Amino acid sequence: MKKISVYYKIIQNLTCMGFFLTLIFAVRSFQNAVPDEIYVRAGETVSYDFKVPVSIVLKQGGTEVFDYLTEDSTLTYRVNCRLFGIFPVKDITVMLVEPETVYASGMPVGIYAKTKGVLGIGNGEVEKIDGREVKPSENLVKSGDYIVSVNGKAVNEKGDLAAAVNEAGGGKDVLGIMRGEEYIEVSLDPVKSVSGKYMLGIWVRDDLAGVGTLTYYKPDGTYAALGHAVSDSDTGTIMNMSEGYLYHTDIVGIKKGKVGTPGELSGIIQYGDNTKIGSIMQNTDLGIHGILNGNLKWLETGECYEVRYKQDIRIGSAFIVSSVSGESKKYEVMVESVDYKGNDENKGILIRVTDPVLLELTGGIVQGMSGSPIIQDGKLIGAVTHVLVNDPTRGYGIFVEKMLSYHN
């Protein structure tokens, strides 16, 4: 009898342990299923339906407490999410915003930017006068470093760097470098090459050009494009810009996407004051932002859409706006999933291209389509950002509220 009682107690303990482990797992799972913050249009009733058994209650005994951070700040308050109405899961910040409309574009644009400093993209060999090959910068200057000065003299482009090194001659050069957010100084000895010039053995870049897509613009001329940062293709480093511009571009070729090989748009960027569309003011993880310059003859008039936020997005049909064919068209896609708590903010929406015309034209999503607006139920919900390399018919999108956060 005693032995049976002991066994029964063990089973009881194991059952309790299993219940709590299941509860912990459920809480952690639902933490990812519920966003950290949501935007709610003022005066609108929201159900907070995130497809999980989590109920929402206002904090502080049901009293709404609004915090005014500045005169123009968004009204915010906190709500608590509880599993089955009992177990706390997490707090959500709710931000009240005014209804907003923007012009969805989908127009391809040429992007040109100059680096702030000179970007190092690799180390190379220098052939000395005696025929020996050396690497004077190896293990000192890293790929992704921005060289901003030589011996205290500012460096803005490749010509400045070469001139400063030769001016110093055979003496030791001190390079001022921005490595991420940190400023450091590196000393190295230049080498006199067979050409008679002094060299450091660093492959460098001071500008970048490419094709992307304009997502939206506002009546005041502010715009957003790409949905991700402009990065150097060799180093993957987010480009630190001293200046940047958008130009009119003509798409002249489309390389279709295939499994394992992303496709690409080829365009001719028409540089010049008459074809300049706007200036780039910010290069961020969530896209490039700036202001249009009023040269509207190159700007295709976009359709005006109301903005919708992450909690409004549903699994199902939608479409993207793109001018890959030479004119603005809407192409059908399917929203397959919404990630409220992803670590990558550029991949909140997973879509699949279903439109037969676009599949025939591009094979799905290709490089250069980043920034194409995603429309669902007549509202702007996001922009295309990435393609899945193993399946070019599918790709990711960013929530439009993330891109708008740089304007509001």
LINHU-V259170 format. One record per backbone hydrogen bond with DSSP energy under -1.0 kcal/mol. NH is the residue of the N-H (numbers start at 0). CO is the residue of the C=O. Records with the same first field share a line. If there is no record, write none. Layout:
BEGIN
NH->CO + CO
END
This chain:
BEGIN
4->0
5->1
6->2
7->3
8->4
9->5
10->6
11->7
12->8
13->9
14->10
15->11
16->12
17->13
18->14
19->15
20->16
21->17
22->18
23->19
24->20
25->21
26->22
27->23
28->24
29->25
30->26
31->27
37->92
39->94
41->96
43->40
53->51
54->81
56->79
58->77
62->59
66->75
76->93
78->91
79->56
80->89
81->54
82->86
83->52
84->81
85->82
86->82
88->80
91->78
92->35
93->76
94->37
95->74
96->39
101->304
102->216
103->302
104->214
105->213
108->211
109->246
110->209
111->244
112->207
113->242
114->205
115->239
116->114
117->146
118->204
119->144
120->202
123->200
125->133
127->131
130->127
133->125
137->134
139->136
140->136
143->119
144->141
145->177
146->117
147->175
148->175
149->152
150->173
152->149
154->147
160->156
161->157
162->158
163->159
164->160
165->161
166->162
167->163
170->167
172->187
174->185
175->148
176->183
177->145
178->181
181->178
183->176
185->174
187->172
190->198
192->196
193->126
195->192
198->190
202->121
204->118
207->112
209->110
211->108
212->369
213->106
214->223
215->223
216->102
217->221
220->217
222->289
223->215
224->287
225->212
226->224
231->236
235->231
238->229
241->113
242->113
244->111
245->277
246->109
247->274
249->267
251->265
252->265
254->263
256->361
257->260
259->388
260->257
263->254
264->366
265->252
267->249
269->247
270->268
276->245
277->245
278->290
279->243
280->288
281->288
283->286
286->283
287->224
288->281
289->222
290->278
291->220
292->276
295->293
297->294
298->295
304->101
306->99
307->379
311->308
312->309
315->334
317->332
318->374
319->330
320->372
321->328
322->105
325->322
328->321
330->319
332->317
333->351
334->315
335->349
336->349
338->347
346->343
348->396
349->336
350->394
351->333
352->392
353->331
354->331
358->354
359->355
360->356
361->357
364->391
366->262
368->365
370->383
371->368
373->381
374->318
375->378
378->375
379->305
380->373
381->373
382->397
383->371
384->395
385->395
387->393
390->387
393->390
394->350
395->385
396->348
397->382
399->380
401->398
402->398
403->399
404->400
405->402
406->403
407->403
END
